[in-house]
């Protein structure tokens, strides 16, 4: 009787081990962060219309990017059509930024949330709340060597775990 039980347990384990090994491998792969390009971002994860300072603006979905962290959370940005806003707001509100996790933006702490972002004179990166109030301002950088600047992109930075959010040639570093 004992040997039948043992044989039964061995058979179950032999059947289940390949499945468990595949699941563990899949979990290792999914733990890595991934940068998503515009073609991979749908309105299911990033809205195509966003509310900011009393109006709804259209997101230029072709100019979106995201970081999909290994634990399933996102930080995303999308250039917006800011026509209809006053010039002072348009200057600071170039993109809509969403983060599900706390981030370091140019070395400053930013809580999870929805924000308007943009670069103002001298590559200063400004983050505003949905009421257009400044949340933080940090020094950005200008990448004159960037061969093909696009309106908005996120790329990996040379430092591990860091990313660059570009608006044209101007960028700011993001870290979790």
C-alpha positions as CSV (number, residue, x, y, z in Angstrom):
1,X,0.0,0.0,0.0
2,X,2.8,2.4,0.9
3,X,4.6,1.8,-2.3
4,X,1.5,2.6,-4.4
5,X,1.1,5.9,-2.6
6,X,4.8,6.7,-3.1
7,X,4.5,5.7,-6.8
8,X,1.4,7.9,-7.1
9,X,3.2,10.9,-5.6
10,X,6.2,10.4,-7.8
11,X,4.0,10.3,-10.9
12,X,2.2,13.5,-9.9
13,X,5.5,15.3,-9.2
14,X,7.0,14.0,-12.5
15,X,4.0,15.4,-14.4
16,X,3.9,18.7,-12.5
17,X,7.6,19.6,-12.5
18,X,7.9,20.6,-16.2
19,X,4.9,22.9,-15.8
20,X,6.3,24.4,-12.6
21,X,9.7,24.9,-14.2
22,X,8.1,26.8,-17.2
23,X,6.1,28.9,-14.8
24,X,9.2,29.9,-12.8
25,X,11.0,30.8,-16.1
26,X,8.1,32.9,-17.2
27,X,8.1,34.7,-13.9
28,X,11.8,35.5,-14.2
29,X,11.2,37.1,-17.6
30,X,8.2,39.0,-16.5
31,X,10.2,40.6,-13.6
32,X,12.2,42.7,-16.0
33,X,11.1,46.3,-16.9
34,X,10.1,47.0,-20.5
35,X,9.8,50.2,-22.4
36,X,6.7,50.3,-24.5
37,X,6.6,52.3,-27.7
38,X,3.5,54.1,-29.1
39,X,2.3,51.1,-31.2
40,X,2.1,49.0,-28.0
41,X,0.1,51.5,-26.0
42,X,-3.7,51.3,-26.4
43,X,-6.5,53.4,-24.8
44,X,-7.0,50.4,-22.5
45,X,-3.9,51.4,-20.6
46,X,-3.5,55.1,-21.5
47,X,-6.5,57.3,-22.3
48,X,-6.8,59.0,-25.7
49,X,-8.5,62.0,-24.0
50,X,-7.4,63.5,-20.7
51,X,-8.7,66.1,-18.3
52,X,-6.4,69.0,-17.4
53,X,-7.2,72.5,-16.0
54,X,-10.9,72.4,-16.8
55,X,-10.7,71.0,-20.3
56,X,-10.3,67.7,-22.1
57,X,-7.3,67.4,-24.4
58,X,-6.6,64.8,-27.0
59,X,-3.6,62.7,-26.6
60,X,-1.4,62.2,-29.6
61,X,-1.3,58.4,-29.3
62,X,1.5,58.2,-31.9
63,X,3.6,60.2,-29.4
64,X,3.2,58.0,-26.3
65,X,5.6,55.9,-24.4
66,X,5.6,53.9,-21.2
67,X,7.7,51.9,-18.7
68,X,6.1,48.7,-17.8
69,X,7.8,47.7,-14.6
70,X,8.5,44.0,-13.8
71,X,5.9,44.0,-11.1
72,X,3.1,45.0,-13.4
73,X,2.9,48.8,-12.7
74,X,3.3,51.6,-15.2
75,X,4.7,55.0,-15.7
76,X,3.4,56.5,-19.0
77,X,3.5,59.8,-21.0
78,X,1.7,61.1,-24.0
79,X,2.1,64.3,-25.9
80,X,-1.2,66.3,-25.9
81,X,-2.9,68.7,-28.2
82,X,-2.8,71.7,-26.0
83,X,-4.5,74.2,-28.3
84,X,-7.3,76.0,-26.5
85,X,-5.2,76.5,-23.4
86,X,-3.8,79.9,-22.4
87,X,-0.1,80.4,-23.5
88,X,1.2,80.2,-19.9
89,X,-0.4,76.8,-19.5
90,X,0.5,75.5,-23.0
91,X,4.2,76.2,-22.3
92,X,4.2,73.9,-19.2
93,X,1.6,71.4,-20.5
94,X,3.2,69.6,-23.4
95,X,2.5,66.0,-22.2
96,X,0.3,64.1,-19.8
97,X,2.1,61.9,-17.4
98,X,0.7,59.0,-15.4
99,X,2.5,56.9,-12.8
100,X,1.3,54.1,-10.6
101,X,4.5,54.2,-8.5
102,X,6.6,56.8,-6.7
103,X,9.4,58.0,-9.0
104,X,12.5,60.1,-8.8
105,X,12.3,62.7,-11.5
106,X,15.6,64.5,-12.0
107,X,16.5,63.4,-8.4
108,X,13.2,64.8,-6.9
109,X,10.5,62.6,-5.4
110,X,7.2,62.4,-7.3
111,X,4.2,60.6,-5.9
112,X,2.0,58.3,-8.1
113,X,-0.7,60.3,-10.0
114,X,-1.7,62.1,-13.1
115,X,0.3,65.2,-14.1
116,X,0.9,67.7,-16.9
117,X,4.6,68.0,-17.8
118,X,6.8,70.0,-20.1
119,X,10.1,71.7,-20.6
120,X,10.3,75.5,-20.2
121,X,13.1,77.9,-21.0
122,X,16.6,76.6,-20.4
123,X,15.6,72.9,-20.3
124,X,13.8,73.2,-17.0
125,X,11.3,70.3,-16.5
126,X,8.1,71.3,-14.9
127,X,5.5,68.9,-13.4
128,X,2.1,70.3,-12.6
129,X,-1.0,68.9,-11.0
130,X,-4.3,68.7,-12.9
131,X,-5.1,72.2,-11.8
132,X,-1.9,73.5,-13.6
133,X,-0.2,74.2,-10.2
134,X,3.5,73.5,-10.1
135,X,4.4,70.3,-8.2
136,X,8.1,70.3,-8.9
137,X,10.7,71.8,-11.2
138,X,14.0,70.1,-12.0
139,X,16.9,70.9,-14.3
140,X,16.6,68.8,-17.5
141,X,19.2,68.2,-20.1
142,X,19.5,68.8,-23.8
143,X,20.8,66.0,-26.0
144,X,22.4,67.8,-29.0
145,X,23.8,64.4,-30.2
146,X,20.3,62.8,-30.6
147,X,20.1,61.9,-34.2
148,X,16.4,61.7,-34.8
149,X,14.4,63.6,-32.1
150,X,10.7,62.8,-31.9
151,X,8.0,64.7,-30.0
152,X,8.0,62.2,-27.1
153,X,9.9,59.0,-26.2
154,X,11.2,57.1,-23.3
155,X,14.6,55.3,-23.6
156,X,16.8,53.4,-21.2
157,X,19.5,55.6,-19.5
158,X,23.1,54.5,-19.1
159,X,22.5,54.1,-15.3
160,X,20.9,50.8,-14.3
161,X,17.2,51.2,-13.5
162,X,17.0,54.7,-15.0
163,X,15.1,56.0,-18.0
164,X,15.0,59.2,-20.0
165,X,11.8,60.9,-20.8
166,X,12.5,63.0,-24.0
167,X,10.4,65.8,-25.3
168,X,12.2,66.5,-28.5
169,X,15.9,66.9,-27.6
170,X,15.2,67.8,-24.0
171,X,15.1,65.0,-21.4
172,X,14.8,64.3,-17.7
173,X,15.9,61.1,-15.9
174,X,13.3,58.9,-14.2
175,X,14.1,56.3,-11.6
176,X,11.8,54.1,-9.5
